[in-house]
């Protein structure tokens, strides 16, 4: 398994042993800070391509739609106590113009994702990923189906009808992550003081890793990435 994939899987799993060793706020204090900055993607975006056959769906590395594949920034080890939290609410991955929008989605374990069909054709959303296997079956325009993601991991999503459609769902076991916005900015808030390793994920792999210190008195720390 490629090193960058192993690194992300470890971060997504966030085992309790790592949590016990992670930075904690000083006793009796609830001071927190934030890690924020910009993520510039310097490498040219690859155009989506069609997979050669249905039999290769689980192994395909077809590039994603660049307009909706925003970089994800996250803490490789979350602060202690983050693992007892459970995700709630819903996210949305729309099927429009035979494309998943967004084509990269980051969620907390326990959250649900809706897959509405806004095309004038049928879609069939499914995944063969180890973290979660599912098949929603075919459904028409105007309909929507949902999936609850209980386990952390990387879930690659496809459409059984349109071979060029694919997306990633990154399921974290903590809430210390954010997707860069259209202005390339991200923000990870409510981070206890301590030293952290921060990773930037884009286009199917970890492309940047940096270390940052959140001071004892909290406040915002600027951490910028340039991804190649």
N, CA, C and O of each residue as an XYZ file, in Angstrom:
912
protein
N       0.855     -1.193      0.000
C       0.000      0.000      0.000
C       0.889      1.240      0.000
O       1.841      1.291      0.779
N       0.619      2.250     -0.845
C       1.459      3.455     -0.895
C       1.569      4.133      0.451
O       0.626      4.118      1.241
N       2.739      4.739      0.719
C       2.976      5.371      2.015
C       1.975      6.472      2.308
O       1.514      6.603      3.442
N       1.622      7.286      1.276
C       0.695      8.390      1.527
C      -0.691      7.883      1.892
O      -1.407      8.536      2.651
N      -1.082      6.723      1.358
C      -2.392      6.161      1.699
C      -2.392      5.648      3.123
O      -3.355      5.855      3.861
N      -1.310      4.976      3.518
C      -1.201      4.483      4.885
C      -1.258      5.634      5.871
O      -1.907      5.541      6.913
N      -0.566      6.733      5.530
C      -0.523      7.884      6.436
C      -1.915      8.468      6.659
O      -2.267      8.807      7.789
N      -2.701      8.589      5.606
C      -4.041      9.139      5.746
C      -4.942      8.176      6.486
O      -5.746      8.606      7.314
N      -4.833      6.883      6.212
C      -5.666      5.907      6.904
C      -5.409      5.928      8.404
O      -6.343      5.812      9.199
N      -4.145      6.076      8.794
C      -3.826      6.156     10.213
C      -4.445      7.392     10.833
O      -4.988      7.330     11.936
N      -4.369      8.519     10.130
C      -4.940      9.761     10.657
C      -6.444      9.668     10.767
O      -7.019     10.154     11.741
N      -7.103      9.052      9.785
C      -8.549      8.929      9.811
C      -9.001      8.000     10.927
O     -10.007      8.265     11.585
N      -8.265      6.910     11.147
C      -8.648      5.958     12.184
C      -8.516      6.555     13.575
O      -9.358      6.312     14.440
N      -7.445      7.350     13.799
C      -7.269      8.061     15.078
C      -7.445      7.129     16.280
O      -8.383      7.300     17.058
N      -6.577      6.172     16.434
C      -6.697      5.184     17.487
C      -6.612      5.845     18.854
O      -6.036      6.922     19.002
N      -7.198      5.179     19.860
C      -7.233      5.768     21.194
C      -5.851      5.902     21.807
O      -5.627      6.767     22.654
N      -4.930      5.060     21.390
C      -3.575      5.184     21.917
C      -2.949      6.502     21.519
O      -2.235      7.117     22.311
N      -3.212      6.945     20.289
C      -2.706      8.238     19.834
C      -3.388      9.366     20.587
O      -2.767     10.385     20.891
N      -4.656      9.182     20.883
C      -5.401     10.223     21.597
C      -4.835     10.434     22.986
O      -4.752     11.568     23.458
N      -4.442      9.350     23.649
C      -3.932      9.475     25.004
C      -2.626     10.254     25.033
O      -2.319     10.926     26.017
N      -1.851     10.162     23.941
C      -0.565     10.845     23.896
C      -0.650     12.235     23.298
O       0.336     12.972     23.310
N      -1.809     12.609     22.775
C      -1.957     13.891     22.109
C      -2.001     15.030     23.121
O      -2.284     14.793     24.295
N      -1.725     16.276     22.688
C      -1.722     17.415     23.599
C      -3.075     17.614     24.262
O      -4.118     17.357     23.661
N      -3.045     18.079     25.522
C      -4.258     18.350     26.279
C      -4.190     19.763     26.837
O      -3.105     20.297     27.067
N      -5.368     20.372     27.057
C      -5.355     21.694     27.673
C      -4.832     21.627     29.094
O      -4.984     20.596     29.750
N      -4.217     22.698     29.595
C      -3.746     22.714     30.986
C      -4.893     22.428     31.938
O      -6.022     22.829     31.657
N      -4.647     21.740     33.072
C      -5.708     21.405     34.013
C      -6.490     22.634     34.451
O      -5.917     23.669     34.789
N      -7.802     22.498     34.438
C      -8.670     23.574     34.901
C      -8.838     24.702     33.919
O      -9.508     25.690     34.219
N      -8.235     24.574     32.732
C      -8.343     25.652     31.771
C      -9.007     25.143     30.497
O      -8.847     23.981     30.124
N      -9.737     26.005     29.846
C     -10.391     25.640     28.598
C      -9.916     26.496     27.454
O     -10.653     26.709     26.491
N      -8.681     26.997     27.539
C      -8.146     27.857     26.495
C      -7.926     27.042     25.228
O      -7.357     25.951     25.269
N      -8.379     27.579     24.112
C      -8.134     26.939     22.822
C      -7.703     27.993     21.806
O      -7.875     29.194     22.014
N      -7.150     27.517     20.722
C      -6.747     28.406     19.641
C      -7.275     27.899     18.323
O      -8.153     27.037     18.290
N      -6.754     28.420     17.248
C      -7.177     27.976     15.928
C      -5.969     27.918     15.002
O      -5.001     28.663     15.157
N      -6.055     27.012     14.040
C      -5.040     26.886     12.995
C      -5.724     27.222     11.689
O      -6.701     26.576     11.308
N      -5.216     28.226     11.004
C      -5.860     28.663      9.766
C      -4.818     29.157      8.783
O      -3.684     29.466      9.151
N      -5.223     29.225      7.532
C      -4.292     29.678      6.522
C      -4.825     29.415      5.133
O      -6.030     29.256      4.940
N      -3.925     29.369      4.166
C      -4.315     29.170      2.771
C      -3.710     27.878      2.237
O      -2.688     27.401      2.731
N      -4.354     27.331      1.231
C      -3.866     26.132      0.548
C      -3.850     26.436     -0.944
O      -4.898     26.498     -1.587
N      -2.664     26.623     -1.481
C      -2.513     26.894     -2.913
C      -2.099     25.623     -3.633
O      -1.118     24.978     -3.263
N      -2.855     25.270     -4.662
C      -2.545     24.089     -5.460
C      -1.773     24.553     -6.687
O      -2.325     25.226     -7.558
N      -0.488     24.189     -6.753
C       0.380     24.664     -7.824
C       0.419     23.711     -9.014
O       0.782     24.111    -10.120
N       0.051     22.464     -8.792
C       0.087     21.500     -9.884
C      -1.173     21.627    -10.730
O      -2.242     21.901    -10.184
N      -1.086     21.437    -12.050
C      -2.283     21.535    -12.886
C      -3.254     20.413    -12.593
O      -2.854     19.280    -12.327
N      -4.541     20.740    -12.644
C      -5.575     19.749    -12.386
C      -5.725     18.807    -13.571
O      -5.705     19.236    -14.724
N      -5.875     17.521    -13.278
C      -6.061     16.527    -14.337
C      -7.527     16.479    -14.736
O      -8.413     16.636    -13.896
N      -7.777     16.263    -16.012
C      -9.145     16.170    -16.502
C      -9.718     14.802    -16.178
O      -8.993     13.808    -16.222
N     -11.028     14.726    -15.847
C     -11.640     13.418    -15.579
C     -11.558     12.529    -16.813
O     -11.658     13.001    -17.946
N     -11.372     11.230    -16.571
C     -11.322     10.266    -17.664
C     -12.274      9.119    -17.357
O     -12.639      8.889    -16.204
N     -12.670      8.405    -18.403
C     -13.561      7.263    -18.228
C     -12.736      6.026    -17.873
O     -11.641      5.828    -18.398
N     -13.272      5.202    -16.982
C     -12.626      3.944    -16.661
C     -12.860      2.956    -17.790
O     -13.905      3.004    -18.438
N     -11.920      2.070    -18.039
C     -12.046      1.187    -19.189
C     -13.104      0.112    -19.040
O     -13.649     -0.358    -20.038
N     -13.411     -0.294    -17.783
C     -14.378     -1.371    -17.629
C     -14.985     -1.331    -16.254
O     -14.398     -0.786    -15.319
N     -16.175     -1.916    -16.127
C     -16.852     -1.981    -14.837
C     -16.053     -2.826    -13.862
O     -16.076     -2.570    -12.659
N     -15.348     -3.829    -14.365
C     -14.584     -4.710    -13.497
C     -13.481     -4.009    -12.747
O     -13.011     -4.538    -11.739
N     -13.041     -2.843    -13.186
C     -11.957     -2.135    -12.522
C     -12.414     -1.035    -11.600
O     -11.606     -0.200    -11.192
N     -13.690     -1.008    -11.260
C     -14.225      0.103    -10.474
C     -13.529      0.263     -9.135
O     -13.254      1.386     -8.713
N     -13.243     -0.834     -8.464
C     -12.663     -0.729     -7.140
C     -11.220     -0.267     -7.140
O     -10.721      0.159     -6.098
N     -10.525     -0.335     -8.276
C      -9.109      0.005     -8.327
C      -8.837      1.275     -9.100
O      -7.696      1.735     -9.139
N      -9.851      1.853     -9.714
C      -9.642      3.001    -10.592
C      -9.056      4.185     -9.843
O      -9.399      4.439     -8.688
N      -8.169      4.904    -10.514
C      -7.621      6.143     -9.974
C      -7.990      7.307    -10.885
O      -7.196      8.231    -11.060
N      -9.180      7.270    -11.463
C      -9.612      8.326    -12.371
C      -9.587      9.667    -11.655
O     -10.099      9.759    -10.539
N      -9.009     10.722    -12.253
C      -8.961     12.040    -11.628
C     -10.363     12.579    -11.359
O     -11.327     12.188    -12.018
N     -10.464     13.468    -10.399
C     -11.737     14.044    -10.005
C     -11.963     15.382    -10.690
O     -11.030     15.985    -11.222
N     -13.204     15.840    -10.675
C     -13.529     17.145    -11.228
C     -12.834     18.229    -10.416
O     -13.062     18.341     -9.211
N     -11.990     19.028    -11.061
C     -11.141     19.971    -10.337
C     -11.942     21.059     -9.645
O     -11.510     21.559     -8.607
N     -13.091     21.443    -10.181
C     -13.831     22.566     -9.619
C     -14.438     22.254     -8.264
O     -14.780     23.178     -7.526
N     -14.583     20.993     -7.914
C     -15.215     20.653     -6.647
C     -14.301     19.832     -5.745
O     -14.718     19.422     -4.662
N     -13.079     19.588     -6.165
C     -12.139     18.784     -5.379
C     -11.264     19.704     -4.545
O     -10.085     19.888     -4.847
N     -11.835     20.283     -3.495
C     -11.091     21.199     -2.657
C     -10.165     20.448     -1.712
O     -10.540     19.385     -1.216
N      -8.957     20.968     -1.444
C      -8.048     20.314     -0.499
C      -8.661     20.218      0.897
O      -9.429     21.083      1.317
N      -8.303     19.145      1.606
C      -8.742     18.923      2.978
C      -7.530     19.055      3.886
O      -6.498     18.431      3.636
N      -7.642     19.862      4.942
C      -6.569     20.059      5.915
C      -7.035     19.479      7.245
O      -8.167     19.719      7.665
N      -6.160     18.710      7.918
C      -6.592     18.035      9.140
C      -5.396     17.797     10.069
O      -4.241     17.815      9.644
N      -5.713     17.573     11.356
C      -4.693     17.194     12.332
C      -4.459     15.695     12.235
O      -5.410     14.914     12.244
N      -3.182     15.287     12.139
C      -2.888     13.859     12.072
C      -3.201     13.156     13.387
O      -3.617     11.997     13.384
N      -3.004     13.846     14.517
C      -3.392     13.316     15.819
C      -4.266     14.347     16.508
O      -3.853     15.488     16.717
N      -5.464     13.941     16.854
C      -6.401     14.876     17.479
C      -6.147     14.971     18.978
O      -5.566     14.055     19.561
N      -6.574     16.069     19.616
C      -6.433     16.202     21.065
C      -7.199     15.111     21.803
O      -8.184     14.576     21.293
N      -6.742     14.788     22.997
C      -7.419     13.792     23.821
C      -8.868     14.205     24.055
O      -9.166     15.384     24.242
N      -9.754     13.230     24.043
C     -11.174     13.496     24.241
C     -11.931     13.647     22.948
O     -13.158     13.550     22.940
N     -11.227     13.883     21.842
C     -11.914     14.085     20.563
C     -12.582     12.815     20.079
O     -13.520     12.876     19.285
N     -12.113     11.657     20.546
C     -12.613     10.392     20.034
C     -13.936      9.986     20.675
O     -14.634      9.105     20.174
N     -14.272     10.637     21.787
C     -15.558     10.335     22.407
C     -16.704     11.078     21.728
O     -17.874     10.765     21.949
N     -16.360     12.060     20.905
C     -17.388     12.823     20.201
C     -17.936     12.004     19.038
O     -17.213     11.205     18.442
N     -19.197     12.198     18.718
C     -19.789     11.534     17.580
C     -20.340     12.576     16.620
O     -20.878     13.606     17.027
N     -20.193     12.286     15.354
C     -20.695     13.205     14.346
C     -22.213     13.230     14.316
O     -22.868     12.265     14.710
N     -22.752     14.308     13.859
C     -24.199     14.451     13.747
C     -24.497     15.257     12.494
O     -23.597     15.776     11.833
N     -25.779     15.348     12.188
C     -26.173     16.159     11.050
C     -25.967     15.428      9.739
O     -25.709     14.225      9.704
N     -26.090     16.198      8.651
C     -26.035     15.610      7.318
C     -25.169     16.461      6.400
O     -25.068     17.679      6.548
N     -24.556     15.782      5.458
C     -23.861     16.455      4.372
C     -24.517     16.050      3.064
O     -25.440     15.235      3.049
N     -24.038     16.623      1.962
C     -24.708     16.439      0.681
C     -23.669     16.274     -0.425
O     -22.722     17.054     -0.525
N     -23.856     15.259     -1.245
C     -23.039     15.057     -2.437
C     -24.007     14.897     -3.614
O     -24.596     13.835     -3.815
N     -24.152     15.967     -4.375
C     -25.143     16.028     -5.447
C     -24.619     15.385     -6.722
O     -23.426     15.449     -7.020
N     -25.522     14.766     -7.469
C     -25.200     14.248     -8.797
C     -25.796     15.203     -9.833
O     -27.012     15.280    -10.011
N     -24.904     15.926    -10.507
C     -25.340     16.946    -11.460
C     -24.379     16.950    -12.651
O     -23.159     16.932    -12.483
N     -24.952     16.974    -13.853
C     -24.136     16.937    -15.076
C     -23.189     15.735    -15.068
O     -22.045     15.819    -15.515
N     -23.698     14.614    -14.546
C     -22.927     13.369    -14.462
C     -21.618     13.573    -13.720
O     -20.568     13.073    -14.123
N     -21.707     14.324    -12.620
C     -20.558     14.611    -11.764
C     -21.023     14.621    -10.318
O     -22.131     15.072    -10.027
N     -20.187     14.128     -9.404
C     -20.459     14.266     -7.976
C     -19.979     15.639     -7.521
O     -18.834     16.014     -7.776
N     -20.847     16.387     -6.850
C     -20.533     17.723     -6.360
C     -20.869     17.824     -4.874
O     -22.035     17.700     -4.499
N     -19.859     18.049     -4.015
C     -18.439     18.121     -4.354
C     -17.876     16.733     -4.621
O     -18.471     15.734     -4.219
N     -16.749     16.664     -5.288
C     -16.141     15.368     -5.566
C     -15.188     14.936     -4.459
O     -14.665     13.822     -4.491
N     -14.959     15.812     -3.474
C     -14.244     15.459     -2.253
C     -15.028     16.022     -1.084
O     -15.325     17.216     -1.046
N     -15.363     15.167     -0.130
C     -16.184     15.572      1.010
C     -15.539     15.020      2.274
O     -15.179     13.844      2.323
N     -15.389     15.866      3.303
C     -14.849     15.442      4.594
C     -15.961     15.519      5.638
O     -16.636     16.541      5.758
N     -16.149     14.431      6.394
C     -17.211     14.370      7.395
C     -16.684     13.709      8.667
O     -15.630     13.073      8.669
N     -17.452     13.877      9.753
C     -17.176     13.235     11.032
C     -17.866     11.879     11.037
O     -18.992     11.758     10.554
N     -17.208     10.859     11.574
C     -17.820      9.543     11.690
C     -19.143      9.646     12.442
O     -19.228     10.305     13.478
N     -20.166      8.996     11.916
C     -21.502      9.068     12.487
C     -22.432      9.970     11.710
O     -23.642      9.954     11.937
N     -21.889     10.759     10.794
C     -22.714     11.657      9.985
C     -23.304     10.906      8.794
O     -22.817      9.843      8.410
N     -24.358     11.478      8.218
C     -25.012     10.915      7.035
C     -24.755     11.816      5.838
O     -24.560     13.024      5.979
N     -24.757     11.210      4.665
C     -24.587     11.949      3.419
C     -25.764     11.649      2.501
O     -26.081     10.487      2.247
N     -26.406     12.698      2.008
C     -27.473     12.567      1.021
C     -26.874     12.597     -0.379
O     -25.937     13.350     -0.643
N     -27.419     11.774     -1.278
C     -26.966     11.714     -2.661
C     -28.136     12.029     -3.600
O     -28.669     11.116     -4.232
N     -28.548     13.291     -3.706
C     -29.671     13.639     -4.583
C     -29.287     13.552     -6.051
O     -28.154     13.852     -6.427
N     -30.236     13.140     -6.874
C     -30.039     13.046     -8.322
C     -30.694     14.246     -8.989
O     -31.920     14.353     -9.009
N     -29.879     15.155     -9.539
C     -30.398     16.334    -10.224
C     -30.246     16.231    -11.740
O     -30.456     17.213    -12.452
N     -29.884     15.056    -12.233
C     -29.750     14.838    -13.675
C     -31.035     14.264    -14.264
O     -31.866     13.696    -13.556
N     -31.172     14.423    -15.548
C     -32.323     13.854    -16.257
C     -31.993     12.433    -16.720
O     -32.264     12.054    -17.860
N     -31.416     11.679    -15.829
C     -31.068     10.290    -16.103
C     -30.968      9.554    -14.777
O     -30.906     10.176    -13.717
N     -30.953      8.251    -14.839
C     -30.796      7.454    -13.627
C     -29.331      7.460    -13.180
O     -28.412      7.593    -13.988
N     -29.146      7.309    -11.847
C     -27.830      7.090    -11.272
C     -27.905      5.910    -10.311
O     -28.980      5.538     -9.840
N     -26.751      5.335    -10.032
C     -26.643      4.227     -9.077
C     -25.352      4.417     -8.293
O     -24.278      4.038     -8.757
N     -25.456      4.999     -7.115
C     -24.288      5.324     -6.299
C     -23.874      4.087     -5.488
O     -24.711      3.439     -4.858
N     -22.577      3.773     -5.512
C     -22.100      2.632     -4.738
C     -20.636      2.828     -4.379
O     -19.959      3.709     -4.911
N     -20.155      1.977     -3.453
C     -18.752      1.970     -3.070
C     -18.322      0.553     -2.747
O     -19.081     -0.228     -2.173
N     -17.089      0.232     -3.124
C     -16.470     -1.041     -2.778
C     -15.373     -0.856     -1.741
O     -14.541     -1.745     -1.559
N     -15.357      0.285     -1.060
C     -14.274      0.623     -0.138
C     -14.299     -0.254      1.101
O     -15.351     -0.720      1.538
N     -13.107     -0.467      1.658
C     -13.008     -1.276      2.868
C     -13.722     -0.627      4.039
O     -14.310     -1.325      4.865
N     -13.682      0.708      4.126
C     -14.329      1.399      5.246
C     -15.842      1.245      5.214
O     -16.484      1.202      6.264
N     -16.420      1.161      4.012
C     -17.876      0.999      3.891
C     -18.215      0.569      2.470
O     -17.825      1.221      1.502
N     -18.944     -0.531      2.357
C     -19.449     -1.009      1.075
C     -20.955     -0.779      1.043
O     -21.659     -1.140      1.987
N     -21.450     -0.185     -0.028
C     -22.889      0.023     -0.162
C     -23.253      0.141     -1.627
O     -22.398      0.399     -2.474
N     -24.521     -0.048     -1.916
C     -25.059      0.083     -3.270
C     -26.479      0.608     -3.130
O     -27.354     -0.088     -2.615
N     -26.712      1.845     -3.592
C     -28.020      2.481     -3.428
C     -29.021      2.076     -4.503
O     -30.200      2.410     -4.393
N     -28.582      1.367     -5.536
C     -29.494      0.987     -6.601
C     -29.833      2.181     -7.489
O     -29.483      3.320     -7.180
N     -30.509      1.905     -8.578
C     -30.834      2.963     -9.534
C     -32.001      3.812     -9.034
O     -32.984      3.288     -8.510
N     -31.878      5.128     -9.204
C     -33.001      5.999     -8.883
C     -32.989      7.213     -9.804
O     -31.939      7.638    -10.286
N     -34.184      7.762    -10.038
C     -34.401      8.753    -11.094
C     -34.172     10.176    -10.608
O     -33.919     10.414     -9.427
N     -34.265     11.118    -11.542
C     -34.108     12.536    -11.236
C     -35.121     12.977    -10.188
O     -36.264     12.521    -10.187
N     -34.698     13.860     -9.303
C     -35.565     14.357     -8.245
C     -35.577     13.488     -7.007
O     -36.126     13.895     -5.982
N     -34.994     12.312     -7.067
C     -34.950     11.427     -5.912
C     -33.600     11.540     -5.204
O     -32.616     11.999     -5.783
N     -33.574     11.115     -3.948
C     -32.349     11.167     -3.162
C     -32.302      9.977     -2.216
O     -33.329      9.545     -1.693
N     -31.112      9.457     -2.005
C     -30.898      8.399     -1.032
C     -29.728      8.801     -0.137
O     -28.904      9.636     -0.508
N     -29.671      8.191      1.050
C     -28.682      8.601      2.044
C     -27.914      7.398      2.579
O     -28.394      6.264      2.544
N     -26.708      7.676      3.073
C     -25.860      6.662      3.689
C     -25.282      7.252      4.977
O     -24.864      8.409      5.004
N     -25.263      6.450      6.038
C     -24.645      6.858      7.301
C     -23.240      6.238      7.369
O     -23.073      5.040      7.140
N     -22.245      7.057      7.682
C     -20.861      6.618      7.703
C     -20.400      6.489      9.154
O     -20.069      7.484      9.801
N     -20.382      5.268      9.653
C     -20.076      5.014     11.064
C     -18.582      4.897     11.340
O     -18.125      5.278     12.417
N     -17.817      4.379     10.386
C     -16.411      4.086     10.619
C     -15.508      5.082      9.892
O     -15.806      5.475      8.764
N     -14.401      5.498     10.529
C     -13.452      6.376      9.849
C     -12.736      5.634      8.731
O     -12.547      4.420      8.807
N     -12.343      6.354      7.706
C     -11.625      5.762      6.592
C     -11.856      6.546      5.317
O     -12.503      7.594      5.319
N     -11.315      6.018      4.226
C     -11.470      6.635      2.916
C     -12.510      5.843      2.137
O     -12.361      4.636      1.948
N     -13.548      6.508      1.692
C     -14.611      5.854      0.930
C     -14.614      6.423     -0.479
O     -14.868      7.613     -0.665
N     -14.336      5.597     -1.461
C     -14.364      6.006     -2.870
C     -15.749      5.695     -3.422
O     -16.226      4.567     -3.304
N     -16.390      6.680     -4.017
C     -17.773      6.563     -4.482
C     -17.802      6.582     -6.001
O     -17.081      7.351     -6.638
N     -18.650      5.722     -6.581
C     -18.802      5.635     -8.031
C     -20.277      5.601     -8.413
O     -21.154      5.484     -7.556
N     -20.532      5.704     -9.702
C     -21.860      5.474    -10.266
C     -21.765      4.255    -11.170
O     -20.903      4.197    -12.048
N     -22.634      3.294    -10.963
C     -22.609      2.057    -11.729
C     -23.020      2.263    -13.183
O     -22.721      1.430    -14.038
N     -23.706      3.374    -13.467
C     -24.193      3.625    -14.823
C     -23.206      4.473    -15.619
O     -22.994      4.226    -16.807
N     -22.598      5.474    -14.971
C     -21.698      6.407    -15.656
C     -20.282      6.171    -15.151
O     -19.945      6.566    -14.035
N     -19.460      5.532    -15.961
C     -18.152      5.060    -15.516
C     -17.170      6.182    -15.217
O     -16.169      5.945    -14.541
N     -17.423      7.402    -15.701
C     -16.499      8.511    -15.451
C     -16.773      9.217    -14.132
O     -16.013     10.108    -13.752
N     -17.835      8.848    -13.421
C     -18.184      9.514    -12.170
C     -17.466      8.858    -10.995
O     -17.540      7.642    -10.816
N     -16.769      9.669    -10.195
C     -16.143      9.160     -8.981
C     -15.943     10.311     -8.003
O     -15.902     11.476     -8.397
N     -15.818      9.970     -6.723
C     -15.636     10.977     -5.674
C     -14.993     10.305     -4.469
O     -14.974      9.079     -4.365
N     -14.466     11.122     -3.559
C     -13.911     10.654     -2.300
C     -14.742     11.214     -1.147
O     -15.163     12.371     -1.173
N     -14.970     10.371     -0.129
C     -15.513     10.825      1.154
C     -14.503     10.434      2.219
O     -14.228      9.251      2.420
N     -13.946     11.440      2.907
C     -12.981     11.216      3.981
C     -13.731     11.280      5.303
O     -14.279     12.321      5.664
N     -13.753     10.169      6.020
C     -14.503     10.068      7.268
C     -13.519     10.100      8.426
O     -12.724      9.176      8.597
N     -13.571     11.160      9.220
C     -12.657     11.344     10.339
C     -13.318     10.934     11.653
O     -14.537     11.010     11.803
N     -12.485     10.498     12.603
C     -12.985     10.136     13.924
C     -12.828     11.285     14.913
O     -12.881     11.084     16.127
N     -12.634     12.488     14.382
C     -12.558     13.702     15.194
C     -13.024     14.863     14.318
O     -13.283     14.683     13.128
N     -13.130     16.050     14.909
C     -13.684     17.195     14.184
C     -12.622     18.205     13.753
O     -12.964     19.297     13.299
N     -11.355     17.863     13.885
C     -10.289     18.825     13.595
C      -9.841     18.720     12.133
O      -8.742     18.253     11.835
N     -10.703     19.158     11.252
C     -10.420     19.164      9.819
C     -11.257     20.244      9.158
O     -12.240     20.717      9.729
N     -10.862     20.636      7.945
C     -11.633     21.620      7.198
C     -11.272     21.513      5.718
O     -10.153     21.137      5.369
N     -12.218     21.841      4.866
C     -11.983     21.902      3.426
C     -11.687     23.345      3.038
O     -12.379     24.263      3.477
N     -10.673     23.542      2.226
C     -10.364     24.889      1.750
C     -11.527     25.420      0.925
O     -12.112     24.687      0.128
N     -11.858     26.682      1.112
C     -12.957     27.290      0.388
C     -12.537     27.802     -0.979
O     -11.383     27.635     -1.374
N     -13.455     28.422     -1.703
C     -13.117     28.997     -3.020
C     -12.001     30.030     -2.957
O     -11.319     30.273     -3.952
N     -11.811     30.645     -1.776
C     -10.725     31.611     -1.608
C      -9.434     30.942     -1.141
O      -8.471     31.627     -0.796
N      -9.410     29.595     -1.128
C      -8.255     28.790     -0.731
C      -7.969     28.847      0.765
O      -6.904     28.405      1.196
N      -8.887     29.376      1.564
C      -8.669     29.482      2.992
C      -9.327     28.324      3.737
O     -10.358     27.801      3.315
N      -8.704     27.933      4.863
C      -9.269     26.919      5.755
C      -9.128     27.409      7.188
O      -8.373     28.346      7.450
N      -9.849     26.785      8.120
C      -9.749     27.142      9.537
C     -10.131     25.926     10.374
O     -11.199     25.343     10.188
N      -9.254     25.554     11.291
C      -9.534     24.490     12.259
C      -9.588     25.152     13.630
O      -8.563     25.610     14.135
N     -10.756     25.208     14.228
C     -10.973     25.964     15.457
C     -11.025     25.061     16.686
O     -11.060     23.834     16.585
N     -11.027     25.714     17.855
C     -11.149     25.052     19.164
C     -10.064     24.007     19.378
O     -10.335     22.906     19.859
N      -8.821     24.363     19.014
C      -7.687     23.445     19.169
C      -6.979     23.753     20.492
O      -6.533     24.884     20.685
N      -6.861     22.784     21.413
C      -6.144     23.032     22.672
C      -4.672     23.342     22.411
O      -4.137     22.937     21.379
N      -4.005     24.053     23.324
C      -2.588     24.353     23.163
C      -1.756     23.082     23.012
O      -2.061     22.054     23.617
N      -0.711     23.160     22.207
C       0.166     22.013     22.003
C       0.767     22.018     20.613
O       0.476     22.895     19.799
N       1.606     21.034     20.348
C       2.247     20.897     19.050
C       1.484     19.857     18.234
O       1.136     18.789     18.736
N       1.228     20.188     16.966
C       0.440     19.310     16.109
C       1.104     19.142     14.744
O       1.801     20.030     14.252
N       0.866     17.988     14.159
C       1.235     17.745     12.769
C      -0.019     17.923     11.924
O      -1.036     17.269     12.155
N       0.067     18.816     10.942
C      -1.079     19.160     10.106
C      -0.798     18.684      8.682
O       0.277     18.932      8.136
N      -1.769     18.002      8.091
C      -1.609     17.452      6.744
C      -2.619     18.084      5.801
O      -3.724     18.451      6.201
N      -2.218     18.201      4.541
C      -3.101     18.693      3.484
C      -3.268     17.585      2.445
O      -2.289     17.086      1.891
N      -4.504     17.215      2.194
C      -4.844     16.108      1.280
C      -5.501     16.682      0.033
O      -6.400     17.518      0.124
N      -5.044     16.222     -1.139
C      -5.617     16.727     -2.383
C      -5.380     15.734     -3.503
O      -4.314     15.125     -3.594
N      -6.379     15.576     -4.353
C      -6.251     14.764     -5.572
C      -5.786     13.348     -5.257
O      -4.933     12.793     -5.948
N      -6.362     12.770     -4.197
C      -6.141     11.361     -3.922
C      -5.006     11.021     -2.986
O      -4.769      9.839     -2.737
N      -4.284     12.010     -2.448
C      -3.176     11.688     -1.554
C      -2.796     12.882     -0.678
O      -3.204     14.016     -0.929
N      -1.995     12.591      0.366
C      -1.420     13.638      1.198
C      -0.307     14.321      0.406
O       0.620     13.658     -0.060
N      -0.394     15.639      0.253
C       0.579     16.367     -0.564
C       1.351     17.412      0.237
O       2.234     18.074     -0.308
N       1.036     17.568      1.502
C       1.771     18.509      2.331
C       1.607     18.180      3.799
O       0.503     17.866      4.243
N       2.707     18.249      4.572
C       2.679     17.990      6.013
C       3.552     19.033      6.693
O       4.688     19.268      6.278
N       3.015     19.666      7.749
C       3.778     20.652      8.512
C       3.479     20.499      9.995
O       2.463     19.921     10.381
N       4.379     21.024     10.818
C       4.196     21.023     12.269
C       3.935     22.450     12.745
O       4.538     23.401     12.248
N       3.032     22.586     13.709
C       2.664     23.907     14.196
C       2.450     23.843     15.703
O       2.074     22.801     16.240
N       2.689     24.958     16.379
C       2.483     25.047     17.820
C       1.347     26.016     18.122
O       1.398     27.179     17.722
N       0.328     25.545     18.821
C      -0.734     26.418     19.318
C      -0.311     26.880     20.706
O      -0.149     26.044     21.594
N      -0.125     28.187     20.927
C       0.425     28.670     22.203
C      -0.526     28.453     23.376
O      -1.725     28.238     23.200
N       0.042     28.514     24.573
C      -0.741     28.269     25.790
C      -1.883     29.257     25.964
O      -2.908     28.927     26.561
N      -1.710     30.475     25.440
C      -2.769     31.477     25.591
C      -3.753     31.456     24.426
O      -4.584     32.355     24.297
N      -3.663     30.439     23.584
C      -4.616     30.326     22.473
C      -4.287     31.294     21.349
O      -3.124     31.624     21.117
N      -5.325     31.744     20.656
C      -5.133     32.648     19.532
C      -5.044     31.888     18.223
O      -5.056     30.657     18.199
N      -4.955     32.633     17.140
C      -4.919     32.052     15.800
C      -3.481     31.899     15.328
O      -2.673     32.818     15.467
N      -3.165     30.741     14.772
C      -1.853     30.459     14.199
C      -2.018     30.312     12.695
O      -2.887     29.570     12.236
N      -1.190     31.012     11.923
C      -1.265     30.966     10.463
C      -0.349     29.850      9.938
O       0.832     29.791     10.279
N      -0.910     28.977      9.112
C      -0.143     27.877      8.533
C      -0.587     27.712      7.083
O      -1.717     27.302      6.819
N       0.300     28.030      6.149
C      -0.040     28.000      4.730
C       0.608     26.806      4.036
O       1.686     26.349      4.417
N      -0.080     26.314      3.004
C       0.413     25.185      2.225
C       0.509     25.570      0.755
O      -0.313     26.322      0.233
N       1.529     25.037      0.108
C       1.628     25.090     -1.354
C       1.790     23.645     -1.824
O       2.811     23.010     -1.564
N       0.782     23.138     -2.511
C       0.741     21.739     -2.900
C       1.185     21.571     -4.344
O       0.713     22.276     -5.236
N       2.083     20.646     -4.564
C       2.610     20.397     -5.908
C       2.224     19.002     -6.379
O       2.577     18.606     -7.490
